[in-house]
Amino acid sequence: MNKLAHRLLVVLLLLLCLASPVFAQAEPSDAEIKSILQDRVEKAKKSPGIVVGLVSDKGTRIVSFGKPDQTSATEVNAESIFEIGSVTKVFTSILLEDLADRGKLKLDDPIARYLPATVKVPTRNGREITFLDLATQTSGLPRMPDNFKPKDPNNPFADYTVEQLYEFLGHYTLTRDIGEKYEYSNVGVGLLGHVLTLVAGSDYETMVTSRIAKPLGMDNTGVKLTPAMQAHLAKGHDASGKQVMNWDLLSLAGAGALRSSTNDMLKFVAANMGLTKTALYPTLEKTQQKRKETGVPDLSIAMGWHLLTRYGTEIVWHNGGTGGYHSFIGFNKAKHLGVVVLSNSTNDIDDIGRHLLESQYPLTKYIPPSERKAITLDSKILESYVGEYQLAPNLAISITKEDDKMFLQVTGQQKFPLFAESETDFFLTITDAQVTFVKDDKGQVDHLVLHQGGQNIPAKKVK
């Protein structure tokens, strides 16, 4: 979901290693997977617990390591419940295709046709936003609505209402043509989910349950935590390992509200691969067809799903993140292999999922964290760092100062406190990321370097 690691997905994908010759690959053994998880949990301290599920024409396997919280005596397992964040977007796209297949709407219908007449949806050059524009992240809507101002940052979506969503649509001006360019948008897919509920005359959770979860035998997948799900809930943790609240998405449920287990998500992946035969498969298959390029090398988008093509193979995938969880699901039809990775920490685990699907994708090498201590710097030094730093086209880091506190904000997102540990080195506590400010030969701040996930990403100061 909208967390810093996800916000930098495009940049990090650009920096993955170049393709190399393809070699035959056997499925990784349980021992190999366990070693990866143990290293991530015990050595790198990136999560209290991680569960991995694999499904192929040989059956399913579950490998797990760690705990549902820091003090628990039990272990995470196939029935542990996690928030799956933006993996929800795949479900939303399937609901869209399902309604289209049943003749309830057309993919190229303008969404305004299904909204109340009083709601103004932004247009540009005579073009209206369609269902397909939202499902392929090409609507022109930003990542988050500009009137998103949560009362509780620990549960940021809980108080964002349908009325606020309508108000945002009514005043927002599109900055480029609809369908012109990919830009990941939480508000766009949240809006899509909302409009689908109006078409179906049903709430989002009921749609997911009746049209997807029940037909696939997914008994522990939903928005609300049932007593059984609550009993198996893995508690969420932030990047520093602190236990955090669960997130509640109401008006934007289609963007990231679902919770699920590894067992259920394996059923979902198996159905999408066609390994299990269901009446839903023709609909699932349509959502996996390439629709648009994203502007990132080797990465395109279908409906909800992303397609990563490298090393002579295609991975159909999506990830998700909330304040205390990270998820990855993906599959490689050519290898008849699907993977689910669920973690009760906001720290990234996408590299594990990619690596298990294709071993040439490298695992991130983490240095065990040291305890970071914040120091106080002169206000004039802090002022010199204030500005905007360009990470990539349409993606920038804004550094601001309020009183003697520094904040970092990625384009279209919340701002987070930034703490100094030296005159030029700063760190975040919301995620495992650090920032180094670099000066030119005249002593002026020229750029910053973002250190995250084993990457060192420069961003030039432009303002």
C-alpha positions as CSV (number, residue, x, y, z in Angstrom):
1,M,0.0,0.0,0.0
2,N,1.3,3.5,0.4
3,K,4.5,3.2,2.2
4,L,8.0,4.5,1.4
5,A,9.3,1.2,0.1
6,H,6.4,1.0,-2.4
7,R,6.7,4.6,-3.4
8,L,10.2,3.8,-4.7
9,L,9.2,0.7,-6.5
10,V,9.7,2.2,-10.0
11,V,13.2,3.5,-9.1
12,L,14.3,0.3,-7.5
13,L,13.1,-1.7,-10.6
14,L,15.2,0.5,-12.8
15,L,18.3,-0.4,-10.8
16,L,17.9,-4.2,-10.9
17,C,20.8,-6.0,-12.5
18,L,20.9,-6.5,-16.3
19,A,19.7,-9.7,-17.9
20,S,22.1,-12.6,-18.2
21,P,21.9,-16.0,-19.9
22,V,19.0,-18.3,-18.9
23,F,19.7,-21.5,-17.1
24,A,17.4,-24.4,-16.2
25,Q,16.0,-23.9,-12.7
26,A,14.7,-26.4,-10.2
27,E,12.2,-25.3,-7.6
28,P,14.1,-24.2,-4.4
29,S,14.1,-26.7,-1.6
30,D,12.3,-26.1,1.7
31,A,15.8,-25.9,3.4
32,E,16.9,-23.2,0.9
33,I,13.8,-21.1,1.5
34,K,14.0,-21.6,5.3
35,S,17.6,-20.3,5.2
36,I,16.4,-17.2,3.3
37,L,13.7,-16.5,5.8
38,Q,15.9,-17.1,8.8
39,D,18.5,-14.7,7.5
40,R,15.8,-12.1,6.9
41,V,14.1,-12.5,10.3
42,E,17.0,-13.3,12.7
43,K,20.0,-11.6,11.1
44,A,18.7,-8.7,9.2
45,K,15.8,-8.1,11.7
46,K,13.5,-7.2,8.9
47,S,10.3,-8.9,10.2
48,P,9.1,-10.8,13.2
49,G,7.7,-13.5,10.8
50,I,7.5,-14.5,7.1
51,V,5.4,-17.2,5.4
52,V,6.2,-18.4,1.9
53,G,3.9,-20.6,-0.1
54,L,4.7,-22.3,-3.4
55,V,2.2,-23.9,-5.8
56,S,3.0,-25.9,-8.9
57,D,1.6,-28.8,-10.9
58,K,3.4,-30.9,-8.2
59,G,1.2,-29.5,-5.4
60,T,1.7,-26.8,-2.7
61,R,4.4,-26.2,-0.1
62,I,4.5,-23.9,2.9
63,V,7.8,-22.7,4.5
64,S,7.7,-20.2,7.4
65,F,9.9,-18.7,10.0
66,G,9.3,-16.3,12.9
67,K,6.4,-15.3,15.1
68,P,3.1,-13.4,14.8
69,D,4.5,-10.8,17.3
70,Q,7.7,-10.3,19.2
71,T,6.6,-11.9,22.4
72,S,4.5,-14.8,21.1
73,A,5.5,-18.4,21.8
74,T,3.8,-19.6,18.6
75,E,5.1,-19.5,15.0
76,V,3.6,-17.9,11.9
77,N,2.1,-20.5,9.6
78,A,-0.1,-21.2,6.6
79,E,-3.2,-20.0,8.5
80,S,-1.7,-16.8,9.9
81,I,-3.7,-13.7,8.8
82,F,-1.9,-10.7,7.2
83,E,-3.0,-7.5,5.6
84,I,-2.3,-7.9,1.9
85,G,-2.5,-4.2,1.0
86,S,-2.3,-3.4,-2.7
87,V,-2.6,-7.0,-3.7
88,T,-6.3,-6.1,-3.2
89,K,-6.1,-4.2,-6.5
90,V,-5.9,-7.5,-8.4
91,F,-9.2,-8.6,-6.8
92,T,-10.7,-5.2,-7.8
93,S,-9.7,-5.7,-11.4
94,I,-11.1,-9.2,-11.4
95,L,-14.4,-7.9,-10.0
96,L,-14.4,-5.4,-12.9
97,E,-13.8,-8.0,-15.5
98,D,-16.5,-10.2,-13.9
99,L,-19.1,-7.5,-14.2
100,A,-18.1,-6.9,-17.8
101,D,-18.3,-10.6,-18.6
102,R,-21.9,-10.6,-17.1
103,G,-22.9,-7.6,-19.2
104,K,-23.3,-5.2,-16.3
105,L,-20.8,-2.7,-17.8
106,K,-18.2,-2.3,-20.6
107,L,-14.5,-1.8,-19.8
108,D,-14.5,1.4,-22.0
109,D,-17.5,2.9,-20.3
110,P,-16.9,6.3,-18.6
111,I,-17.1,5.9,-14.9
112,A,-19.2,9.1,-14.6
113,R,-22.1,7.2,-16.1
114,Y,-22.4,5.1,-12.9
115,L,-21.7,7.8,-10.3
116,P,-24.4,10.2,-8.9
117,A,-25.2,13.0,-11.3
118,T,-23.9,15.5,-8.8
119,V,-20.4,14.1,-8.9
120,K,-18.1,15.8,-11.3
121,V,-15.3,13.5,-12.7
122,P,-12.3,15.3,-14.2
123,T,-11.9,15.1,-18.0
124,R,-9.2,16.3,-20.4
125,N,-9.4,17.3,-24.1
126,G,-12.9,15.8,-24.4
127,R,-11.8,12.4,-23.0
128,E,-13.5,10.8,-20.0
129,I,-11.9,8.4,-17.5
130,T,-13.1,4.8,-18.1
131,F,-13.0,1.7,-16.0
132,L,-10.1,0.4,-18.0
133,D,-8.1,3.6,-17.4
134,L,-8.4,3.0,-13.7
135,A,-7.6,-0.7,-13.9
136,T,-4.4,0.0,-15.9
137,Q,-3.2,3.0,-13.8
138,T,-3.5,5.4,-16.7
139,S,-6.4,7.6,-15.6
140,G,-4.2,10.6,-14.9
141,L,-5.3,10.7,-11.3
142,P,-2.5,11.1,-8.7
143,R,-1.3,8.4,-6.3
144,M,-3.3,9.9,-3.5
145,P,-6.1,12.5,-3.3
146,D,-4.9,16.0,-2.4
147,N,-7.5,16.2,0.4
148,F,-6.2,13.1,2.2
149,K,-5.4,14.5,5.6
150,P,-5.8,11.6,8.2
151,K,-6.6,12.4,11.8
152,D,-4.7,9.4,12.9
153,P,-1.5,8.6,10.8
154,N,-1.4,5.2,12.4
155,N,-4.7,4.3,10.6
156,P,-4.6,6.9,7.8
157,F,-7.5,5.7,5.6
158,A,-10.0,5.1,8.4
159,D,-11.6,8.6,8.2
160,Y,-11.5,9.2,4.5
161,T,-15.1,9.3,3.3
162,V,-16.9,8.9,0.0
163,E,-17.9,12.5,0.3
164,Q,-14.2,13.5,0.4
165,L,-13.6,11.3,-2.6
166,Y,-16.3,13.0,-4.5
167,E,-15.0,16.4,-3.4
168,F,-11.5,15.5,-4.6
169,L,-12.9,14.4,-8.0
170,G,-14.9,17.7,-8.3
171,H,-11.9,20.0,-8.0
172,Y,-9.0,18.0,-9.3
173,T,-7.5,19.1,-12.7
174,L,-5.7,16.4,-14.7
175,T,-2.2,17.3,-15.6
176,R,-1.9,15.1,-18.7
177,D,-4.2,13.3,-21.1
178,I,-6.2,10.3,-19.9
179,G,-4.6,7.0,-21.1
180,E,-1.3,8.7,-22.0
181,K,0.9,7.5,-19.2
182,Y,1.1,5.0,-16.4
183,E,1.1,6.4,-12.9
184,Y,0.4,4.1,-9.9
185,S,-2.7,5.5,-8.2
186,N,-4.2,4.3,-5.0
187,V,-7.1,6.8,-5.3
188,G,-7.7,5.6,-8.8
189,V,-8.2,1.9,-7.9
190,G,-10.0,2.9,-4.7
191,L,-12.4,4.9,-6.9
192,L,-12.7,1.9,-9.2
193,G,-13.7,-0.3,-6.3
194,H,-16.3,2.2,-5.2
195,V,-17.9,2.6,-8.6
196,L,-18.1,-1.2,-8.9
197,T,-20.1,-1.3,-5.7
198,L,-22.6,1.1,-7.2
199,V,-22.9,-1.0,-10.3
200,A,-23.4,-4.2,-8.3
201,G,-25.5,-2.7,-5.6
202,S,-23.3,-4.4,-3.0
203,D,-20.5,-3.5,-0.7
204,Y,-16.9,-4.3,-1.6
205,E,-16.4,-7.2,0.8
206,T,-19.6,-8.9,-0.2
207,M,-18.5,-8.7,-3.9
208,V,-15.1,-10.2,-3.1
209,T,-16.6,-12.9,-1.0
210,S,-19.4,-13.9,-3.3
211,R,-17.6,-13.6,-6.7
212,I,-14.0,-14.7,-5.8
213,A,-13.4,-16.0,-2.3
214,K,-16.2,-18.5,-2.0
215,P,-15.9,-19.9,-5.5
216,L,-12.2,-20.5,-4.9
217,G,-12.6,-21.9,-1.4
218,M,-10.9,-19.0,0.3
219,D,-12.6,-19.0,3.8
220,N,-10.1,-16.6,5.5
221,T,-10.1,-13.7,3.1
222,G,-12.0,-10.5,3.7
223,V,-12.0,-6.9,4.8
224,K,-13.3,-7.4,8.3
225,L,-11.6,-9.8,10.7
226,T,-13.8,-12.7,11.6
227,P,-13.3,-14.2,15.0
228,A,-11.4,-17.1,13.3
229,M,-9.2,-14.6,11.4
230,Q,-8.6,-12.5,14.5
231,A,-7.4,-15.6,16.4
232,H,-4.8,-16.2,13.7
233,L,-3.8,-12.6,13.1
234,A,-0.1,-11.9,12.8
235,K,0.4,-8.4,14.4
236,G,1.8,-5.7,12.1
237,H,5.2,-4.0,12.7
238,D,6.8,-0.9,11.3
239,A,10.3,-0.8,9.8
240,S,12.0,-0.5,13.2
241,G,10.1,-3.5,14.6
242,K,7.5,-1.6,16.7
243,Q,4.1,-3.2,16.7
244,V,1.5,-0.9,15.0
245,M,-2.2,-0.7,14.4
246,N,-4.1,-2.5,11.6
247,W,-5.3,-0.3,8.8
248,D,-9.0,0.2,7.9
249,L,-9.9,1.2,4.4
250,L,-13.5,2.2,3.9
251,S,-14.2,4.4,0.9
252,L,-11.0,3.3,-0.9
253,A,-11.4,-0.4,0.0
254,G,-10.6,-1.5,-3.5
255,A,-7.1,-0.2,-3.2
256,G,-5.9,-2.2,-0.3
257,A,-8.5,-3.3,2.4
258,L,-8.2,-7.2,2.2
259,R,-6.7,-9.5,4.8
260,S,-5.8,-13.1,4.0
261,S,-3.7,-16.2,4.8
262,T,-1.0,-17.9,2.8
263,N,-3.3,-21.0,2.3
264,D,-6.0,-18.8,0.8
265,M,-3.6,-16.8,-1.4
266,L,-2.1,-20.0,-2.8
267,K,-5.7,-21.0,-3.8
268,F,-6.0,-17.6,-5.5
269,V,-2.7,-17.9,-7.3
270,A,-3.4,-21.5,-8.4
271,A,-6.7,-20.5,-9.9
272,N,-5.1,-17.6,-11.8
273,M,-2.5,-20.0,-13.2
274,G,-5.2,-22.5,-14.2
275,L,-3.7,-25.2,-12.0
276,T,-7.1,-25.6,-10.4
277,K,-10.0,-25.6,-12.8
278,T,-12.7,-23.1,-11.9
279,A,-15.5,-21.4,-13.8
280,L,-13.8,-18.2,-12.9
281,Y,-10.7,-18.9,-14.9
282,P,-11.7,-17.2,-18.2
283,T,-12.3,-14.0,-16.3
284,L,-9.0,-14.4,-14.4
285,E,-7.1,-15.0,-17.6
286,K,-8.4,-11.8,-19.2
287,T,-7.0,-9.7,-16.4
288,Q,-3.5,-11.0,-17.0
289,Q,-3.2,-9.8,-20.6
290,K,-0.8,-7.0,-21.3
291,R,-2.5,-3.6,-21.7
292,K,0.1,-0.8,-21.3
293,E,3.8,-0.1,-21.0
294,T,4.8,1.5,-17.7
295,G,7.8,3.4,-18.8
296,V,10.0,1.2,-16.7
297,P,12.2,-1.3,-18.6
298,D,10.8,-4.8,-18.7
299,L,7.6,-3.8,-16.8
300,S,4.1,-3.5,-18.2
301,I,0.7,-3.6,-16.7
302,A,-2.3,-5.8,-17.4
303,M,-5.6,-5.2,-15.4
304,G,-4.3,-4.9,-11.8
305,W,-1.5,-7.3,-12.4
306,H,2.0,-6.1,-13.4
307,L,4.1,-8.1,-15.9
308,L,7.9,-8.3,-15.4
309,T,9.7,-9.7,-18.3
310,R,13.4,-10.5,-17.9
311,Y,15.8,-13.4,-18.0
312,G,13.7,-14.9,-20.8
313,T,10.7,-15.3,-18.6
314,E,7.5,-13.4,-17.6
315,I,6.4,-13.0,-14.0
316,V,2.8,-11.9,-13.4
317,W,2.7,-10.2,-10.0
318,H,1.6,-7.6,-7.5
319,N,2.8,-6.6,-4.1
320,G,1.2,-4.8,-1.2
321,G,2.2,-2.9,1.9
322,T,0.4,-1.2,4.8
323,G,1.8,0.3,8.0
324,G,2.7,-3.1,9.4
325,Y,2.7,-5.6,6.6
326,H,4.2,-6.5,3.2
327,S,2.9,-9.0,0.7
328,F,3.9,-10.4,-2.7
329,I,2.1,-12.8,-5.0
330,G,3.2,-13.8,-8.4
331,F,3.5,-16.7,-10.9
332,N,5.4,-17.9,-13.9
333,K,3.0,-19.8,-16.2
334,A,5.9,-21.1,-18.3
335,K,7.4,-22.8,-15.3
336,H,4.0,-23.7,-13.7
337,L,5.2,-22.0,-10.5
338,G,3.4,-19.6,-8.2
339,V,4.7,-17.9,-5.1
340,V,3.1,-16.1,-2.1
341,V,5.2,-14.2,0.4
342,L,3.5,-12.6,3.5
343,S,5.3,-10.7,6.2
344,N,4.1,-8.9,9.4
345,S,6.5,-6.0,8.8
346,T,6.3,-3.1,6.5
347,N,9.9,-3.9,5.2
348,D,10.2,-5.1,1.7
349,I,10.1,-8.8,0.8
350,D,9.5,-8.5,-3.0
351,D,13.0,-9.7,-3.7
352,I,12.2,-13.0,-2.1
353,G,9.2,-13.5,-4.3
354,R,11.0,-12.7,-7.5
355,H,14.0,-14.8,-6.6
356,L,11.8,-17.9,-5.9
357,L,10.1,-17.5,-9.2
358,E,13.4,-16.9,-11.1
359,S,16.7,-17.4,-9.3
360,Q,18.5,-14.9,-11.4
361,Y,16.6,-12.1,-9.6
362,P,19.0,-11.4,-6.7
363,L,18.1,-11.4,-3.1
364,T,18.8,-8.1,-1.3
365,K,21.8,-8.2,0.9
366,Y,21.1,-6.5,4.2
367,I,23.6,-5.4,6.8
368,P,22.3,-6.1,10.3
369,P,20.9,-2.8,11.7
370,S,22.8,-0.8,14.2
371,E,21.1,1.3,16.7
372,R,20.8,4.8,15.3
373,K,20.9,7.9,17.5
374,A,19.5,11.2,16.6
375,I,21.6,14.4,17.2
376,T,20.7,18.1,17.1
377,L,22.0,20.3,14.3
378,D,22.1,24.0,13.9
379,S,19.0,25.4,12.2
380,K,21.1,27.0,9.4
381,I,22.5,23.6,8.5
382,L,19.0,22.1,8.3
383,E,17.8,25.1,6.2
384,S,20.4,24.3,3.6
385,Y,18.9,20.9,3.0
386,V,15.3,22.1,2.4
387,G,14.2,21.7,-1.2
388,E,13.0,19.3,-3.9
389,Y,15.2,16.4,-5.1
390,Q,14.4,14.6,-8.4
391,L,14.5,10.8,-8.1
392,A,12.9,10.0,-11.5
393,P,10.4,11.6,-13.9
394,N,7.3,12.5,-11.9
395,L,8.9,11.2,-8.7
396,A,10.7,13.5,-6.3
397,I,11.6,13.8,-2.6
398,S,10.7,17.0,-0.9
399,I,12.7,18.0,2.2
400,T,11.0,20.5,4.5
401,K,11.7,22.1,7.9
402,E,9.2,22.9,10.6
403,D,10.7,24.6,13.6
404,D,13.8,22.5,14.2
405,K,12.3,19.3,12.7
406,M,13.0,17.9,9.3
407,F,10.5,16.0,7.1
408,L,10.8,13.9,4.0
409,Q,7.9,13.5,1.6
410,V,7.7,11.5,-1.7
411,T,5.5,12.9,-4.5
412,G,1.9,12.7,-3.6
413,Q,2.4,11.1,-0.2
414,Q,2.5,11.8,3.5
415,K,5.5,13.4,5.0
416,F,7.7,11.5,7.6
417,P,10.1,12.8,10.2
418,L,13.8,12.8,9.2
419,F,16.4,12.5,11.9
420,A,20.1,13.6,11.8
421,E,22.8,11.2,12.9
422,S,25.7,13.4,11.5
423,E,25.9,16.7,9.8
424,T,25.1,15.2,6.4
425,D,23.5,11.8,7.3
426,F,19.9,11.4,8.2
427,F,17.5,8.4,8.8
428,L,13.8,7.5,8.8
429,T,12.1,5.5,11.5
430,I,9.0,4.6,9.4
431,T,11.1,2.4,7.2
432,D,14.7,1.2,6.9
433,A,16.0,4.1,4.8
434,Q,18.7,6.7,5.2
435,V,19.5,10.0,3.4
436,T,22.9,11.5,2.8
437,F,23.1,15.2,1.6
438,V,26.0,15.9,-0.8
439,K,27.6,19.3,-1.4
440,D,29.4,20.6,-4.5
441,D,32.8,22.1,-4.6
442,K,31.3,25.5,-3.6
443,G,29.7,24.1,-0.5
444,Q,26.2,24.2,-1.8
445,V,23.9,21.2,-1.4
446,D,23.9,19.6,-4.9
447,H,22.0,16.3,-4.4
448,L,21.0,13.7,-1.9
449,V,21.5,9.9,-1.9
450,L,18.7,7.6,-0.7
451,H,20.0,4.4,0.9
452,Q,17.3,1.7,0.9
453,G,17.1,-2.0,0.3
454,G,20.8,-2.3,-0.6
455,Q,20.5,0.5,-3.2
456,N,22.1,3.9,-3.2
457,I,19.9,6.2,-5.3
458,P,21.0,9.7,-6.1
459,A,18.5,12.5,-6.5
460,K,19.6,15.9,-7.8
461,K,18.3,19.1,-6.0
462,V,16.1,20.9,-8.5
463,K,14.5,23.5,-6.2
